[in-house]
């Protein structure tokens, strides 16, 4: 269940419409996307656009455009395109720096990423938990998914959808993932241990910043989306923070359940509001 976007603040951002127009233009990936051309298209100076864009979304127009191109590049590889075709179709002018960018963004060079499904299997196990069925999945680098659901079938289908190009293998709960499962379950019991799992995640620079901020929230405490945005020195990036929370693939390990609405409401949770409520109750009772 996606996180609900917080209500707009009483002082609406005056440049929100302009920034939305710019993101649509960048998403389309056509025309001159230089800062000067983008600013001219909405009647702003480059300086004003740069500051407003970063204030609202937490990243610069260039960083946003690069992230979108990398997403298109990744999708192209996963759908069978070769590196050269995926590079140009994504909007990159050459392949000279794509290796540097994808290694930093995905943790793998392009050709390795294109073949990652065949070369790097994902093992998963499903077990019972206080929040219903729990799936834990990992590569040889670390945990890549922690999810809750009502049935094992639902959880496995979700994993295969998220990693549709990977070789996915099931293992028993007391097998290779036993230690990780025990560590995660300890967070849901009356005797929690420190959760220190190696993680194998792919994220944009802004998502990484948000997730790191979430991991700094002490157990038993909560923060609002606005407080997280301010901590990142991007006070207008509340919606972007909410989207980063909604895209968190590892429940509990990255505690997005500790982020609530400005008015104290639970707003939403990828794995269900009732689970979020129970998690917070468990943490506050210990």
Buried (B, 14 or more C-beta within 10 A) or exposed (E): EEBBBBEEEEEEBEBBEBBEEBBEBBEEBEEEBEBEEBBBBBEBEBEBBBBBBBBBBBBBBBBBBBBBBBBBBBEBBBEEBEBEEBBBBBBBEEEEEBEEBBBEBBBBBBEBBBEBBEEBBBBBBBBEBBBBBBBBBBBEEBBBBBBBBEEBEBBBEBBEEBBEBBEBEBBEBEEEBBEBBEBBBBBBEEEBEEBEBEBBBBBBEBBEBBBEBBEEBEBEEBBBBBBBBBBBEBBBBBBBBBBBBBBBBBBBBBBBBBBBBBEEEBBBBBBBBEBBEBBBEBBEEE
